[in-house]
Amino acid sequence: MTSRSYREAIRMGMADAMREDDKVVLMGEDLRGGRGGTNPDPTVEAFGGVFGVTLGLWTEFGDDRVIDTPITESAILGMAAGAAATGLRPVAELMFMDFFGVAYDMVYNQAAKFRYMFGGKATTPLVVRGIIGAGVGAAAQHSNSPYQIFTSTPGVKVVAPSNPYDARGLLLESIRDDDPVIFCEHKAIYDVKGEVPDEPYTIPLGVANYTRQGSDVTIVALSNLVNAANRVADKLAAEGISVEVVDPRTTSPLDEEGILESVASTGRLVVADESAARCGFGHDVVALAATQAFDSLKAPVQLVTPPHTPVPFSPVLEKEWVPSDARIGDAVRKVLGA
């Protein structure tokens, strides 16, 4: 095991897949970072994307497999969907996931439906990588977490890892998958480090992870909010409150059994979700508990989300917008008080 950042783990997951299968190709804006960046030598790799995630991959795999594209999301996803249908395993980067609306027809109306429209004879092994998340001052058009929209699309799988270990294993599994996968990377945790094995490994999609064990309250959270939930659980443990944290890791497929098992054991549920205040992933989990674990609940479920507004640019307002440790902790105390 070696301590590696979330950014490094994602890069390793792509490299793992590219080394094991020469049909894996990367495509997107600035994956190499331009022809040497400010260096006039065309053999020099530049910054490797806006957050440096793909740095070094062009040097190892070359132009044919690490493809810098124009700034045109529709072309990126159109090329990727076509490449997947013809036998390649493309990993397409949208940069900020906020831009999916420019090109979502390629996923929603095409890639997601190929297997169904062609009687199971067509597969679409396509991964769409994109950056999600607020909290770093990126403003309204670069800070959303729209994984709930992808989750609502039949035929698409959705992954949102919360830590470096999961990021590498889930990404390799996603690239190996024969269906379209939306892979959501939270920008606020690119520099967060954790123990990652030196050798390739996979984590199956649709299997939740219990990041804290507890008996009083269950918190279900996703992506960066898992880390917030873990901090809350650790703080409340010092007060004698036992909190269990469930990280679904994937929203589609969703490990319903893993979530329900925890709710049945604690009898209380808090859901923390950054996606949306209306029709979000958190509401999906709340509905699951209400319809399939109602008899186990000892108190009304608490849902912690942002307000129903675009993400503010003001640092003060953005801090209030993002579901905080304090709000999650207050929700835990509220279900215990009930």
Contacts in CASP RR format, 6 or more apart in sequence:
PFRMAT RR
TARGET T0000
AUTHOR 0000-0000-0000
METHOD contacts of the structure
MODEL  1
MTSRSYREAIRMGMADAMREDDKVVLMGEDLRGGRGGTNPDPTVEAFGGV
FGVTLGLWTEFGDDRVIDTPITESAILGMAAGAAATGLRPVAELMFMDFF
GVAYDMVYNQAAKFRYMFGGKATTPLVVRGIIGAGVGAAAQHSNSPYQIF
TSTPGVKVVAPSNPYDARGLLLESIRDDDPVIFCEHKAIYDVKGEVPDEP
YTIPLGVANYTRQGSDVTIVALSNLVNAANRVADKLAAEGISVEVVDPRT
TSPLDEEGILESVASTGRLVVADESAARCGFGHDVVALAATQAFDSLKAP
VQLVTPPHTPVPFSPVLEKEWVPSDARIGDAVRKVLGA
1 195 0 8 1.000
1 196 0 8 1.000
1 197 0 8 1.000
1 198 0 8 1.000
2 195 0 8 1.000
2 196 0 8 1.000
2 197 0 8 1.000
2 198 0 8 1.000
3 193 0 8 1.000
3 194 0 8 1.000
3 195 0 8 1.000
3 196 0 8 1.000
4 12 0 8 1.000
4 164 0 8 1.000
4 193 0 8 1.000
4 194 0 8 1.000
4 195 0 8 1.000
4 196 0 8 1.000
5 164 0 8 1.000
5 190 0 8 1.000
5 191 0 8 1.000
5 192 0 8 1.000
5 193 0 8 1.000
5 194 0 8 1.000
6 161 0 8 1.000
6 163 0 8 1.000
6 164 0 8 1.000
6 167 0 8 1.000
6 185 0 8 1.000
6 186 0 8 1.000
6 189 0 8 1.000
6 190 0 8 1.000
6 191 0 8 1.000
6 192 0 8 1.000
6 193 0 8 1.000
7 51 0 8 1.000
7 52 0 8 1.000
7 53 0 8 1.000
7 190 0 8 1.000
7 191 0 8 1.000
8 164 0 8 1.000
8 196 0 8 1.000
9 164 0 8 1.000
9 165 0 8 1.000
9 167 0 8 1.000
9 168 0 8 1.000
9 196 0 8 1.000
10 53 0 8 1.000
10 129 0 8 1.000
10 167 0 8 1.000
10 168 0 8 1.000
10 171 0 8 1.000
10 185 0 8 1.000
11 53 0 8 1.000
11 54 0 8 1.000
11 55 0 8 1.000
11 56 0 8 1.000
11 57 0 8 1.000
12 168 0 8 1.000
12 196 0 8 1.000
13 167 0 8 1.000
13 168 0 8 1.000
13 169 0 8 1.000
13 171 0 8 1.000
13 172 0 8 1.000
13 175 0 8 1.000
13 200 0 8 1.000
14 24 0 8 1.000
14 26 0 8 1.000
14 54 0 8 1.000
14 57 0 8 1.000
14 91 0 8 1.000
14 171 0 8 1.000
14 175 0 8 1.000
15 57 0 8 1.000
15 60 0 8 1.000
16 168 0 8 1.000
16 172 0 8 1.000
16 200 0 8 1.000
17 24 0 8 1.000
17 89 0 8 1.000
17 91 0 8 1.000
17 171 0 8 1.000
17 172 0 8 1.000
17 175 0 8 1.000
17 176 0 8 1.000
18 24 0 8 1.000
18 26 0 8 1.000
18 57 0 8 1.000
18 60 0 8 1.000
18 61 0 8 1.000
18 65 0 8 1.000
20 200 0 8 1.000
21 89 0 8 1.000
22 65 0 8 1.000
23 87 0 8 1.000
23 88 0 8 1.000
23 89 0 8 1.000
24 65 0 8 1.000
24 88 0 8 1.000
24 89 0 8 1.000
24 90 0 8 1.000
24 91 0 8 1.000
24 175 0 8 1.000
25 64 0 8 1.000
25 65 0 8 1.000
25 66 0 8 1.000
25 67 0 8 1.000
25 83 0 8 1.000
25 88 0 8 1.000
25 89 0 8 1.000
25 90 0 8 1.000
25 91 0 8 1.000
26 54 0 8 1.000
26 57 0 8 1.000
26 61 0 8 1.000
26 65 0 8 1.000
26 66 0 8 1.000
26 67 0 8 1.000
26 90 0 8 1.000
26 91 0 8 1.000
26 92 0 8 1.000
26 93 0 8 1.000
27 67 0 8 1.000
27 69 0 8 1.000
27 76 0 8 1.000
27 79 0 8 1.000
27 80 0 8 1.000
27 83 0 8 1.000
27 90 0 8 1.000
27 91 0 8 1.000
27 92 0 8 1.000
27 93 0 8 1.000
28 67 0 8 1.000
28 68 0 8 1.000
28 69 0 8 1.000
28 76 0 8 1.000
28 92 0 8 1.000
28 93 0 8 1.000
28 94 0 8 1.000
28 95 0 8 1.000
29 49 0 8 1.000
29 68 0 8 1.000
29 69 0 8 1.000
29 70 0 8 1.000
29 71 0 8 1.000
29 76 0 8 1.000
29 93 0 8 1.000
29 95 0 8 1.000
30 46 0 8 1.000
30 47 0 8 1.000
30 48 0 8 1.000
30 49 0 8 1.000
30 50 0 8 1.000
30 68 0 8 1.000
30 95 0 8 1.000
31 48 0 8 1.000
31 49 0 8 1.000
31 54 0 8 1.000
31 57 0 8 1.000
31 58 0 8 1.000
31 66 0 8 1.000
31 67 0 8 1.000
31 68 0 8 1.000
31 93 0 8 1.000
32 45 0 8 1.000
32 46 0 8 1.000
32 48 0 8 1.000
32 54 0 8 1.000
32 58 0 8 1.000
32 66 0 8 1.000
32 68 0 8 1.000
33 45 0 8 1.000
33 46 0 8 1.000
33 47 0 8 1.000
33 48 0 8 1.000
33 49 0 8 1.000
33 68 0 8 1.000
34 46 0 8 1.000
34 68 0 8 1.000
35 42 0 8 1.000
35 46 0 8 1.000
36 42 0 8 1.000
36 43 0 8 1.000
36 44 0 8 1.000
36 45 0 8 1.000
36 46 0 8 1.000
37 44 0 8 1.000
37 46 0 8 1.000
37 47 0 8 1.000
38 46 0 8 1.000
39 46 0 8 1.000
45 55 0 8 1.000
45 56 0 8 1.000
45 58 0 8 1.000
45 59 0 8 1.000
47 55 0 8 1.000
48 54 0 8 1.000
48 55 0 8 1.000
48 56 0 8 1.000
48 57 0 8 1.000
48 58 0 8 1.000
49 55 0 8 1.000
49 95 0 8 1.000
50 95 0 8 1.000
50 131 0 8 1.000
51 131 0 8 1.000
51 187 0 8 1.000
51 190 0 8 1.000
53 185 0 8 1.000
53 190 0 8 1.000
54 66 0 8 1.000
54 93 0 8 1.000
57 66 0 8 1.000
58 66 0 8 1.000
69 75 0 8 1.000
69 76 0 8 1.000
69 79 0 8 1.000
73 94 0 8 1.000
73 99 0 8 1.000
73 100 0 8 1.000
73 101 0 8 1.000
73 102 0 8 1.000
73 103 0 8 1.000
74 102 0 8 1.000
74 103 0 8 1.000
74 105 0 8 1.000
74 106 0 8 1.000
76 92 0 8 1.000
76 93 0 8 1.000
76 94 0 8 1.000
76 103 0 8 1.000
77 92 0 8 1.000
77 94 0 8 1.000
77 103 0 8 1.000
77 104 0 8 1.000
77 106 0 8 1.000
77 107 0 8 1.000
77 111 0 8 1.000
77 128 0 8 1.000
78 103 0 8 1.000
78 106 0 8 1.000
78 110 0 8 1.000
79 90 0 8 1.000
79 92 0 8 1.000
80 90 0 8 1.000
80 92 0 8 1.000
80 106 0 8 1.000
80 111 0 8 1.000
80 126 0 8 1.000
80 128 0 8 1.000
81 106 0 8 1.000
81 107 0 8 1.000
81 110 0 8 1.000
81 111 0 8 1.000
81 114 0 8 1.000
81 124 0 8 1.000
81 126 0 8 1.000
81 180 0 8 1.000
83 90 0 8 1.000
83 126 0 8 1.000
84 90 0 8 1.000
84 111 0 8 1.000
84 123 0 8 1.000
84 124 0 8 1.000
84 125 0 8 1.000
84 126 0 8 1.000
84 180 0 8 1.000
85 111 0 8 1.000
85 114 0 8 1.000
85 122 0 8 1.000
85 124 0 8 1.000
87 125 0 8 1.000
88 125 0 8 1.000
89 125 0 8 1.000
89 126 0 8 1.000
89 127 0 8 1.000
89 175 0 8 1.000
90 125 0 8 1.000
90 126 0 8 1.000
90 127 0 8 1.000
91 127 0 8 1.000
91 129 0 8 1.000
91 175 0 8 1.000
92 126 0 8 1.000
92 127 0 8 1.000
92 128 0 8 1.000
92 129 0 8 1.000
93 128 0 8 1.000
93 129 0 8 1.000
93 130 0 8 1.000
94 100 0 8 1.000
94 103 0 8 1.000
94 128 0 8 1.000
94 129 0 8 1.000
94 130 0 8 1.000
95 130 0 8 1.000
95 131 0 8 1.000
96 130 0 8 1.000
96 131 0 8 1.000
96 138 0 8 1.000
96 141 0 8 1.000
96 142 0 8 1.000
97 130 0 8 1.000
97 131 0 8 1.000
97 132 0 8 1.000
97 144 0 8 1.000
97 145 0 8 1.000
97 146 0 8 1.000
97 147 0 8 1.000
97 184 0 8 1.000
98 141 0 8 1.000
98 142 0 8 1.000
98 143 0 8 1.000
98 144 0 8 1.000
98 146 0 8 1.000
100 107 0 8 1.000
100 128 0 8 1.000
100 146 0 8 1.000
100 149 0 8 1.000
100 150 0 8 1.000
107 128 0 8 1.000
107 150 0 8 1.000
107 153 0 8 1.000
107 156 0 8 1.000
107 180 0 8 1.000
107 182 0 8 1.000
108 153 0 8 1.000
108 156 0 8 1.000
111 124 0 8 1.000
111 126 0 8 1.000
111 156 0 8 1.000
111 180 0 8 1.000
112 124 0 8 1.000
112 153 0 8 1.000
112 154 0 8 1.000
112 155 0 8 1.000
112 156 0 8 1.000
112 180 0 8 1.000
113 155 0 8 1.000
114 122 0 8 1.000
114 123 0 8 1.000
114 124 0 8 1.000
115 122 0 8 1.000
115 123 0 8 1.000
115 124 0 8 1.000
115 155 0 8 1.000
115 179 0 8 1.000
116 155 0 8 1.000
123 178 0 8 1.000
123 179 0 8 1.000
124 178 0 8 1.000
124 179 0 8 1.000
124 180 0 8 1.000
125 175 0 8 1.000
125 176 0 8 1.000
125 177 0 8 1.000
125 178 0 8 1.000
125 179 0 8 1.000
126 180 0 8 1.000
126 181 0 8 1.000
127 171 0 8 1.000
127 174 0 8 1.000
127 175 0 8 1.000
127 177 0 8 1.000
127 180 0 8 1.000
127 181 0 8 1.000
127 183 0 8 1.000
128 180 0 8 1.000
128 181 0 8 1.000
128 182 0 8 1.000
128 183 0 8 1.000
129 183 0 8 1.000
129 185 0 8 1.000
130 182 0 8 1.000
130 183 0 8 1.000
130 184 0 8 1.000
130 185 0 8 1.000
131 142 0 8 1.000
131 185 0 8 1.000
131 186 0 8 1.000
131 187 0 8 1.000
132 144 0 8 1.000
132 145 0 8 1.000
132 146 0 8 1.000
132 147 0 8 1.000
132 160 0 8 1.000
132 184 0 8 1.000
132 185 0 8 1.000
132 186 0 8 1.000
132 187 0 8 1.000
132 223 0 8 1.000
132 274 0 8 1.000
133 143 0 8 1.000
133 144 0 8 1.000
133 145 0 8 1.000
133 186 0 8 1.000
133 187 0 8 1.000
133 188 0 8 1.000
133 223 0 8 1.000
133 224 0 8 1.000
133 274 0 8 1.000
134 143 0 8 1.000
134 144 0 8 1.000
134 145 0 8 1.000
134 188 0 8 1.000
134 274 0 8 1.000
134 306 0 8 1.000
134 311 0 8 1.000
134 318 0 8 1.000
134 321 0 8 1.000
134 322 0 8 1.000
135 143 0 8 1.000
135 188 0 8 1.000
135 318 0 8 1.000
135 319 0 8 1.000
135 322 0 8 1.000
136 143 0 8 1.000
136 187 0 8 1.000
136 188 0 8 1.000
137 143 0 8 1.000
137 313 0 8 1.000
137 315 0 8 1.000
137 318 0 8 1.000
138 187 0 8 1.000
138 311 0 8 1.000
139 311 0 8 1.000
139 312 0 8 1.000
139 313 0 8 1.000
140 310 0 8 1.000
140 311 0 8 1.000
140 312 0 8 1.000
140 313 0 8 1.000
143 311 0 8 1.000
143 318 0 8 1.000
144 311 0 8 1.000
145 184 0 8 1.000
145 186 0 8 1.000
145 223 0 8 1.000
145 274 0 8 1.000
145 275 0 8 1.000
146 275 0 8 1.000
146 276 0 8 1.000
147 158 0 8 1.000
147 160 0 8 1.000
147 182 0 8 1.000
147 184 0 8 1.000
147 222 0 8 1.000
147 223 0 8 1.000
147 251 0 8 1.000
147 275 0 8 1.000
147 281 0 8 1.000
148 251 0 8 1.000
148 275 0 8 1.000
148 276 0 8 1.000
148 279 0 8 1.000
148 280 0 8 1.000
148 281 0 8 1.000
148 282 0 8 1.000
148 284 0 8 1.000
150 156 0 8 1.000
150 158 0 8 1.000
150 182 0 8 1.000
150 251 0 8 1.000
150 252 0 8 1.000
151 158 0 8 1.000
151 251 0 8 1.000
151 252 0 8 1.000
151 281 0 8 1.000
151 284 0 8 1.000
155 179 0 8 1.000
155 180 0 8 1.000
156 179 0 8 1.000
156 180 0 8 1.000
156 181 0 8 1.000
156 182 0 8 1.000
156 252 0 8 1.000
157 174 0 8 1.000
157 177 0 8 1.000
157 179 0 8 1.000
157 180 0 8 1.000
157 181 0 8 1.000
157 182 0 8 1.000
157 205 0 8 1.000
157 250 0 8 1.000
157 252 0 8 1.000
157 253 0 8 1.000
158 181 0 8 1.000
158 182 0 8 1.000
158 184 0 8 1.000
158 250 0 8 1.000
158 251 0 8 1.000
158 252 0 8 1.000
159 170 0 8 1.000
159 171 0 8 1.000
159 174 0 8 1.000
159 181 0 8 1.000
159 182 0 8 1.000
159 183 0 8 1.000
159 184 0 8 1.000
159 205 0 8 1.000
159 249 0 8 1.000
159 250 0 8 1.000
160 184 0 8 1.000
160 186 0 8 1.000
160 222 0 8 1.000
160 223 0 8 1.000
160 249 0 8 1.000
160 250 0 8 1.000
160 251 0 8 1.000
161 167 0 8 1.000
161 170 0 8 1.000
161 171 0 8 1.000
161 185 0 8 1.000
161 223 0 8 1.000
161 249 0 8 1.000
162 186 0 8 1.000
162 189 0 8 1.000
162 211 0 8 1.000
162 221 0 8 1.000
162 222 0 8 1.000
162 223 0 8 1.000
162 224 0 8 1.000
162 225 0 8 1.000
162 226 0 8 1.000
162 227 0 8 1.000
162 247 0 8 1.000
162 249 0 8 1.000
163 189 0 8 1.000
163 192 0 8 1.000
163 194 0 8 1.000
163 226 0 8 1.000
163 227 0 8 1.000
164 192 0 8 1.000
164 193 0 8 1.000
164 194 0 8 1.000
164 195 0 8 1.000
164 196 0 8 1.000
165 194 0 8 1.000
165 195 0 8 1.000
165 196 0 8 1.000
165 197 0 8 1.000
166 203 0 8 1.000
166 209 0 8 1.000
166 247 0 8 1.000
166 249 0 8 1.000
167 185 0 8 1.000
168 196 0 8 1.000
168 201 0 8 1.000
169 201 0 8 1.000
169 202 0 8 1.000
169 203 0 8 1.000
170 183 0 8 1.000
170 202 0 8 1.000
170 203 0 8 1.000
170 205 0 8 1.000
170 249 0 8 1.000
170 250 0 8 1.000
171 183 0 8 1.000
172 200 0 8 1.000
172 201 0 8 1.000
172 202 0 8 1.000
173 202 0 8 1.000
173 203 0 8 1.000
173 204 0 8 1.000
173 205 0 8 1.000
174 181 0 8 1.000
174 183 0 8 1.000
174 205 0 8 1.000
175 181 0 8 1.000
176 202 0 8 1.000
177 205 0 8 1.000
181 205 0 8 1.000
184 223 0 8 1.000
186 223 0 8 1.000
186 224 0 8 1.000
188 224 0 8 1.000
189 223 0 8 1.000
189 224 0 8 1.000
189 227 0 8 1.000
192 227 0 8 1.000
203 249 0 8 1.000
205 249 0 8 1.000
205 250 0 8 1.000
205 253 0 8 1.000
206 248 0 8 1.000
206 249 0 8 1.000
206 250 0 8 1.000
206 253 0 8 1.000
206 254 0 8 1.000
206 255 0 8 1.000
207 249 0 8 1.000
207 250 0 8 1.000
207 255 0 8 1.000
208 246 0 8 1.000
208 247 0 8 1.000
208 248 0 8 1.000
208 249 0 8 1.000
208 255 0 8 1.000
208 258 0 8 1.000
208 259 0 8 1.000
209 246 0 8 1.000
209 247 0 8 1.000
209 249 0 8 1.000
210 244 0 8 1.000
210 245 0 8 1.000
210 246 0 8 1.000
210 247 0 8 1.000
210 262 0 8 1.000
211 226 0 8 1.000
211 229 0 8 1.000
211 230 0 8 1.000
211 245 0 8 1.000
211 246 0 8 1.000
211 247 0 8 1.000
212 229 0 8 1.000
212 230 0 8 1.000
212 233 0 8 1.000
212 234 0 8 1.000
212 243 0 8 1.000
212 244 0 8 1.000
212 245 0 8 1.000
213 244 0 8 1.000
214 233 0 8 1.000
214 242 0 8 1.000
214 243 0 8 1.000
214 244 0 8 1.000
214 266 0 8 1.000
215 242 0 8 1.000
215 244 0 8 1.000
215 265 0 8 1.000
215 266 0 8 1.000
216 241 0 8 1.000
216 242 0 8 1.000
216 243 0 8 1.000
216 266 0 8 1.000
216 268 0 8 1.000
216 336 0 8 1.000
217 241 0 8 1.000
217 242 0 8 1.000
217 243 0 8 1.000
217 244 0 8 1.000
217 266 0 8 1.000
217 267 0 8 1.000
217 268 0 8 1.000
217 269 0 8 1.000
217 270 0 8 1.000
217 332 0 8 1.000
217 335 0 8 1.000
217 336 0 8 1.000
218 243 0 8 1.000
218 244 0 8 1.000
218 245 0 8 1.000
218 246 0 8 1.000
218 259 0 8 1.000
218 262 0 8 1.000
218 263 0 8 1.000
218 265 0 8 1.000
218 266 0 8 1.000
218 267 0 8 1.000
218 268 0 8 1.000
218 269 0 8 1.000
218 270 0 8 1.000
219 229 0 8 1.000
219 232 0 8 1.000
219 233 0 8 1.000
219 243 0 8 1.000
219 244 0 8 1.000
219 245 0 8 1.000
219 246 0 8 1.000
219 269 0 8 1.000
219 270 0 8 1.000
219 271 0 8 1.000
219 272 0 8 1.000
219 328 0 8 1.000
219 332 0 8 1.000
220 245 0 8 1.000
220 246 0 8 1.000
220 248 0 8 1.000
220 259 0 8 1.000
220 262 0 8 1.000
220 269 0 8 1.000
220 270 0 8 1.000
220 271 0 8 1.000
220 272 0 8 1.000
220 282 0 8 1.000
220 285 0 8 1.000
221 228 0 8 1.000
221 229 0 8 1.000
221 245 0 8 1.000
221 246 0 8 1.000
221 247 0 8 1.000
221 271 0 8 1.000
221 272 0 8 1.000
221 273 0 8 1.000
221 328 0 8 1.000
222 247 0 8 1.000
222 248 0 8 1.000
222 249 0 8 1.000
222 251 0 8 1.000
222 272 0 8 1.000
222 273 0 8 1.000
222 274 0 8 1.000
222 275 0 8 1.000
222 281 0 8 1.000
223 274 0 8 1.000
224 274 0 8 1.000
225 272 0 8 1.000
225 273 0 8 1.000
225 274 0 8 1.000
225 323 0 8 1.000
225 328 0 8 1.000
226 245 0 8 1.000
226 247 0 8 1.000
228 272 0 8 1.000
228 323 0 8 1.000
228 324 0 8 1.000
228 325 0 8 1.000
228 328 0 8 1.000
229 243 0 8 1.000
229 245 0 8 1.000
229 272 0 8 1.000
229 328 0 8 1.000
230 245 0 8 1.000
231 325 0 8 1.000
232 243 0 8 1.000
232 325 0 8 1.000
232 328 0 8 1.000
232 329 0 8 1.000
232 332 0 8 1.000
233 243 0 8 1.000
233 244 0 8 1.000
233 245 0 8 1.000
235 325 0 8 1.000
235 329 0 8 1.000
236 242 0 8 1.000
236 243 0 8 1.000
236 329 0 8 1.000
236 332 0 8 1.000
237 243 0 8 1.000
241 332 0 8 1.000
241 336 0 8 1.000
243 332 0 8 1.000
244 262 0 8 1.000
244 265 0 8 1.000
244 266 0 8 1.000
246 258 0 8 1.000
246 259 0 8 1.000
246 262 0 8 1.000
248 254 0 8 1.000
248 255 0 8 1.000
248 259 0 8 1.000
248 285 0 8 1.000
249 255 0 8 1.000
251 281 0 8 1.000
251 284 0 8 1.000
254 284 0 8 1.000
254 288 0 8 1.000
256 288 0 8 1.000
256 292 0 8 1.000
259 285 0 8 1.000
259 288 0 8 1.000
259 289 0 8 1.000
260 288 0 8 1.000
260 289 0 8 1.000
260 292 0 8 1.000
260 293 0 8 1.000
263 269 0 8 1.000
263 289 0 8 1.000
263 293 0 8 1.000
263 296 0 8 1.000
263 297 0 8 1.000
264 293 0 8 1.000
264 296 0 8 1.000
267 293 0 8 1.000
267 296 0 8 1.000
267 297 0 8 1.000
267 298 0 8 1.000
267 299 0 8 1.000
268 297 0 8 1.000
268 298 0 8 1.000
268 299 0 8 1.000
268 335 0 8 1.000
268 336 0 8 1.000
269 285 0 8 1.000
269 286 0 8 1.000
269 289 0 8 1.000
269 293 0 8 1.000
269 297 0 8 1.000
269 301 0 8 1.000
269 302 0 8 1.000
269 335 0 8 1.000
270 301 0 8 1.000
270 302 0 8 1.000
270 303 0 8 1.000
270 304 0 8 1.000
270 328 0 8 1.000
270 329 0 8 1.000
270 331 0 8 1.000
270 332 0 8 1.000
270 335 0 8 1.000
271 282 0 8 1.000
271 285 0 8 1.000
271 286 0 8 1.000
271 301 0 8 1.000
271 302 0 8 1.000
271 303 0 8 1.000
271 304 0 8 1.000
272 304 0 8 1.000
272 305 0 8 1.000
272 323 0 8 1.000
272 328 0 8 1.000
272 331 0 8 1.000
273 280 0 8 1.000
273 281 0 8 1.000
273 282 0 8 1.000
273 283 0 8 1.000
273 285 0 8 1.000
273 303 0 8 1.000
273 304 0 8 1.000
273 305 0 8 1.000
273 323 0 8 1.000
274 305 0 8 1.000
274 306 0 8 1.000
274 322 0 8 1.000
274 323 0 8 1.000
275 281 0 8 1.000
275 282 0 8 1.000
275 305 0 8 1.000
276 305 0 8 1.000
276 306 0 8 1.000
276 308 0 8 1.000
277 305 0 8 1.000
277 306 0 8 1.000
277 307 0 8 1.000
277 308 0 8 1.000
278 308 0 8 1.000
280 305 0 8 1.000
282 303 0 8 1.000
282 305 0 8 1.000
283 303 0 8 1.000
286 301 0 8 1.000
286 303 0 8 1.000
289 297 0 8 1.000
289 301 0 8 1.000
290 297 0 8 1.000
290 301 0 8 1.000
298 338 0 8 1.000
299 335 0 8 1.000
299 336 0 8 1.000
299 337 0 8 1.000
299 338 0 8 1.000
300 335 0 8 1.000
300 338 0 8 1.000
301 335 0 8 1.000
302 331 0 8 1.000
302 332 0 8 1.000
302 334 0 8 1.000
302 335 0 8 1.000
303 331 0 8 1.000
304 323 0 8 1.000
304 327 0 8 1.000
304 328 0 8 1.000
304 331 0 8 1.000
305 323 0 8 1.000
306 321 0 8 1.000
306 322 0 8 1.000
306 323 0 8 1.000
307 321 0 8 1.000
309 321 0 8 1.000
311 318 0 8 1.000
311 321 0 8 1.000
312 318 0 8 1.000
312 321 0 8 1.000
END
